[in-house]
Amino acid sequence: MEITPEQIALALGFVLLGATLQATVGFGMALIAAPTLLLIYPEFVPGPLMAASMILTGLVVWSERSHVDLSGMASAAVGRIVGTAAAAVFLVFASTHLFDLAFGLLVVLGVVLSAMHPALVPTRATAAIAGAVSGLMGTISAIGGPPMALLYQNAGAARLRSTLAGFFVLGTTISVVALWAVGRFGVEEVWLSILLCPAMAAGFFLAVPLRSRVSGRAIRPLVLGLSLAAAALVLWRTLPGLASGMPPS
């Protein structure tokens, strides 16, 4: 299936919106972009979206590198390897139907985790657990942010943005390598990644003047609502196919 100019424009628009949100308040890129890109052109998810996101996370971590929690990031990276390995095994055996079902359910899980406000403290143990869950979710759905955002939600905006960005530079690399190893990231995915990169970079630069003006708490319900609606569309498309054995339309 060849991608059309209309699909490219829609994909870039949603990636730009998600990247701007994440670079502004520390979350939102994958929650906004992943489910919509799966509906627009499924090959964008998970590999190309994750690979392209390294442009965004790299810029964020460099601009706020003094706020990175290095100890927590190292523990989370160990957990990420474990979660990524489990996700890679799933992807080897999963059918298209099962992948779409898991994707939709993981988006819902991401929304639920993002909406929670428990009093978690970043320690080596909690960071490792969050990293493992992030690796599992991220490698399958490209949405690996909610577990880590949940852990650092009370750490301050700069520390949240920078630590998550630093973790995802490393974690996304691990996940992309795993996808390549199981045949889910090849030449086509590389080109699709490159296609998304300009929107990722543009989102970072658009966010810089917005950081002092936009409240993450104020826009959180909108982001979560849009993500949940997209997940519902994915599940609605997938469940009839699972019942009949026909591929999703």
C-alpha positions as a printed NumPy array, in Angstrom:
array([[  0.   ,   0.   ,   0.   ],
       [  1.518,   3.296,  -1.137],
       [  1.217,   6.322,   1.081],
       [ -0.671,   9.295,  -0.356],
       [  0.13 ,  13.012,  -0.011],
       [ -3.013,  13.411,   2.095],
       [ -1.84 ,  10.708,   4.505],
       [  1.578,  12.34 ,   4.754],
       [  0.04 ,  15.737,   5.518],
       [ -2.249,  14.284,   8.2  ],
       [  0.588,  12.307,   9.77 ],
       [  2.885,  15.335,   9.897],
       [  0.112,  17.438,  11.412],
       [ -0.561,  15.038,  14.274],
       [  3.16 ,  14.496,  14.904],
       [  3.71 ,  18.269,  14.992],
       [  0.872,  18.674,  17.492],
       [  2.119,  15.829,  19.689],
       [  5.752,  16.939,  19.558],
       [  4.811,  20.501,  20.499],
       [  2.782,  19.259,  23.472],
       [  5.531,  16.968,  24.704],
       [  8.268,  19.564,  24.389],
       [  6.04 ,  22.049,  26.228],
       [  4.651,  20.059,  29.149],
       [  6.642,  16.793,  29.07 ],
       [  4.044,  14.377,  27.658],
       [  1.607,  13.946,  24.796],
       [  3.546,  13.096,  21.62 ],
       [  2.918,   9.353,  21.405],
       [ -0.509,   9.516,  23.06 ],
       [ -1.646,  11.911,  20.337],
       [  0.345,  10.642,  17.372],
       [  0.521,   6.847,  17.731],
       [ -3.184,   5.923,  17.564],
       [ -3.931,   8.464,  14.845],
       [ -0.956,   7.347,  12.744],
       [ -2.055,   3.722,  13.083],
       [ -5.396,   4.755,  11.596],
       [ -3.849,   6.953,   8.892],
       [ -1.066,   4.582,   7.723],
       [ -0.308,   1.601,   9.999],
       [  3.312,   1.234,   8.904],
       [  4.161,   4.42 ,  10.846],
       [  3.736,   2.491,  14.121],
       [  5.65 ,   1.537,  16.148],
       [  9.135,   1.753,  14.594],
       [  9.114,   4.911,  12.447],
       [  7.328,   7.   ,  15.082],
       [  9.771,   5.87 ,  17.774],
       [ 12.85 ,   6.387,  15.615],
       [ 11.757,   9.867,  14.545],
       [ 10.982,  10.803,  18.146],
       [ 14.7  ,  10.64 ,  18.949],
       [ 15.035,  14.006,  17.202],
       [ 12.571,  15.515,  19.674],
       [ 13.906,  13.798,  22.792],
       [ 17.494,  14.562,  21.846],
       [ 16.736,  18.276,  21.522],
       [ 14.823,  18.313,  24.831],
       [ 17.513,  16.515,  26.831],
       [ 20.259,  18.722,  25.404],
       [ 18.383,  21.945,  26.158],
       [ 17.635,  20.884,  29.774],
       [ 20.51 ,  18.484,  30.463],
       [ 21.268,  19.971,  33.89 ],
       [ 17.892,  18.706,  35.197],
       [ 18.288,  15.032,  34.189],
       [ 17.971,  12.459,  37.   ],
       [ 20.866,  10.217,  35.898],
       [ 20.443,   7.628,  38.657],
       [ 16.768,   7.076,  37.948],
       [ 17.386,   7.04 ,  34.195],
       [ 20.034,   4.292,  34.523],
       [ 17.724,   2.049,  36.578],
       [ 14.863,   2.659,  34.161],
       [ 17.101,   1.69 ,  31.242],
       [ 17.729,  -1.737,  32.803],
       [ 13.998,  -2.239,  33.142],
       [ 13.504,  -1.042,  29.569],
       [ 15.676,  -3.89 ,  28.272],
       [ 13.535,  -6.461,  30.092],
       [ 10.248,  -4.972,  28.882],
       [ 11.541,  -4.613,  25.325],
       [ 12.589,  -8.266,  25.207],
       [  9.087,  -9.347,  26.265],
       [  7.514,  -7.093,  23.628],
       [  9.827,  -8.443,  20.913],
       [  8.701, -11.999,  21.669],
       [  5.072, -10.881,  21.401],
       [  5.687,  -9.198,  18.029],
       [  7.279, -12.337,  16.58 ],
       [  4.101, -14.353,  17.115],
       [  1.345, -11.71 ,  16.998],
       [ -1.048, -11.561,  14.046],
       [ -2.195,  -8.228,  12.633],
       [ -5.454,  -8.561,  14.548],
       [ -3.722,  -9.333,  17.811],
       [ -1.257,  -6.47 ,  17.324],
       [ -4.061,  -3.972,  16.718],
       [ -5.986,  -5.267,  19.727],
       [ -2.912,  -5.032,  21.967],
       [ -2.172,  -1.578,  20.57 ],
       [ -5.649,  -0.269,  21.347],
       [ -5.628,  -1.713,  24.854],
       [ -2.163,  -0.281,  25.542],
       [ -3.335,   3.182,  24.47 ],
       [ -6.201,   2.867,  26.956],
       [ -3.694,   1.746,  29.605],
       [ -1.516,   4.733,  28.757],
       [ -4.46 ,   7.098,  29.223],
       [ -5.363,   5.483,  32.558],
       [ -1.778,   5.723,  33.819],
       [ -1.518,   9.335,  32.67 ],
       [ -4.715,  10.204,  34.525],
       [ -3.506,   8.725,  37.817],
       [ -1.904,  10.839,  40.531],
       [ -0.403,   8.476,  43.132],
       [  2.347,   9.71 ,  45.428],
       [  5.224,   7.825,  43.796],
       [  8.845,   8.526,  44.661],
       [ 11.547,   7.984,  42.011],
       [ 13.885,   5.3  ,  43.404],
       [ 16.022,   2.713,  41.654],
       [ 13.355,   0.048,  42.177],
       [ 10.385,   2.139,  41.027],
       [ 12.396,   3.479,  38.076],
       [ 13.305,  -0.071,  36.997],
       [  9.658,  -1.175,  37.176],
       [  8.477,   1.893,  35.274],
       [ 11.208,   1.299,  32.702],
       [ 10.119,  -2.311,  32.178],
       [  6.472,  -1.348,  31.669],
       [  7.588,   1.475,  29.393],
       [  9.674,  -0.926,  27.314],
       [  6.764,  -3.328,  26.888],
       [  4.292,  -0.596,  25.974],
       [  6.684,   1.454,  23.876],
       [  7.999,  -1.378,  21.716],
       [  4.491,  -2.561,  20.851],
       [  2.609,   0.732,  20.607],
       [  5.286,   3.511,  20.6  ],
       [  3.561,   4.806,  23.755],
       [  6.148,   4.28 ,  26.47 ],
       [  5.868,   7.599,  28.243],
       [  2.998,   7.179,  30.752],
       [  4.793,   4.851,  33.242],
       [  7.795,   7.187,  33.469],
       [  5.66 ,  10.326,  33.47 ],
       [  3.64 ,   8.826,  36.325],
       [  6.838,   8.307,  38.322],
       [  8.177,  11.846,  37.751],
       [  4.902,  13.797,  37.667],
       [  5.707,  15.585,  40.946],
       [  9.376,  16.234,  40.165],
       [  8.892,  19.584,  38.421],
       [  8.384,  20.369,  34.733],
       [ 12.06 ,  20.698,  33.774],
       [ 13.089,  17.485,  35.543],
       [ 10.11 ,  15.628,  34.066],
       [ 10.853,  16.758,  30.501],
       [ 14.609,  16.219,  30.67 ],
       [ 14.654,  12.866,  32.498],
       [ 11.95 ,  11.374,  30.293],
       [ 13.71 ,  12.691,  27.2  ],
       [ 17.05 ,  11.24 ,  28.303],
       [ 15.437,   7.903,  29.081],
       [ 13.735,   7.776,  25.7  ],
       [ 16.885,   8.551,  23.737],
       [ 18.352,   5.352,  25.182],
       [ 15.119,   3.369,  25.496],
       [ 13.96 ,   4.105,  21.968],
       [ 17.316,   2.966,  20.608],
       [ 16.893,  -0.334,  22.469],
       [ 13.358,  -0.773,  21.121],
       [ 14.285,   0.05 ,  17.518],
       [ 17.142,  -2.462,  17.629],
       [ 14.708,  -5.074,  18.972],
       [ 12.222,  -4.282,  16.193],
       [ 14.99 ,  -4.663,  13.611],
       [ 15.993,  -8.007,  15.14 ],
       [ 12.453,  -9.405,  14.739],
       [ 11.969,  -8.021,  11.225],
       [  9.785,  -5.045,  12.146],
       [ 12.203,  -2.254,  11.162],
       [ 13.698,  -2.208,   7.677],
       [ 14.284,   0.131,   4.755],
       [ 10.642,   1.228,   4.471],
       [ 10.525,   2.076,   8.175],
       [ 13.746,   4.086,   7.873],
       [ 12.225,   6.234,   5.133],
       [  9.001,   6.705,   7.077],
       [ 11.065,   7.764,  10.105],
       [ 12.906,  10.361,   8.04 ],
       [  9.569,  11.639,   6.749],
       [  8.405,  12.396,  10.307],
       [ 11.626,  14.014,  11.532],
       [ 10.912,  17.606,  10.358],
       [  7.626,  17.664,  12.292],
       [  9.418,  16.422,  15.427],
       [ 12.051,  19.162,  15.186],
       [  9.464,  21.838,  14.411],
       [  7.444,  20.806,  17.456],
       [ 10.44 ,  21.35 ,  19.731],
       [ 11.107,  24.869,  18.452],
       [  7.416,  25.812,  18.57 ],
       [  7.316,  24.683,  22.218],
       [ 10.164,  26.866,  23.48 ],
       [  8.117,  30.088,  23.791],
       [  5.071,  28.163,  25.061],
       [  6.643,  26.538,  28.14 ],
       [  6.003,  29.503,  30.418],
       [  2.487,  30.084,  29.08 ],
       [  0.885,  26.638,  28.859],
       [ -0.148,  24.569,  31.871],
       [  0.206,  20.814,  31.554],
       [ -2.58 ,  20.356,  34.079],
       [ -4.927,  22.475,  31.984],
       [ -4.428,  20.589,  28.727],
       [ -4.083,  17.088,  30.231],
       [ -7.855,  16.278,  29.975],
       [ -7.887,  17.283,  26.296],
       [ -4.844,  15.159,  25.45 ],
       [ -6.202,  12.135,  27.325],
       [ -9.647,  12.526,  25.777],
       [ -8.283,  12.676,  22.232],
       [ -6.057,   9.667,  22.9  ],
       [ -8.935,   7.647,  24.318],
       [-11.119,   8.49 ,  21.319],
       [ -8.404,   7.345,  18.909],
       [ -7.925,   4.121,  20.894],
       [-11.664,   3.478,  20.711],
       [-11.521,   3.829,  16.914],
       [ -8.635,   1.358,  16.719],
       [-10.525,  -1.172,  18.859],
       [-13.762,  -0.618,  16.93 ],
       [-11.889,  -1.349,  13.699],
       [-10.181,  -4.424,  15.131],
       [-12.783,  -6.317,  17.179],
       [-15.156,  -7.205,  14.283],
       [-12.182,  -8.601,  12.364],
       [-11.151, -10.729,  15.309],
       [-14.635, -12.187,  15.494],
       [-14.915, -12.921,  11.754],
       [-11.289, -13.722,  10.982],
       [-11.179, -11.012,   8.317],
       [ -8.392,  -8.376,   8.191],
       [ -9.176,  -4.916,   9.6  ],
       [-10.377,  -2.372,   7.033]])
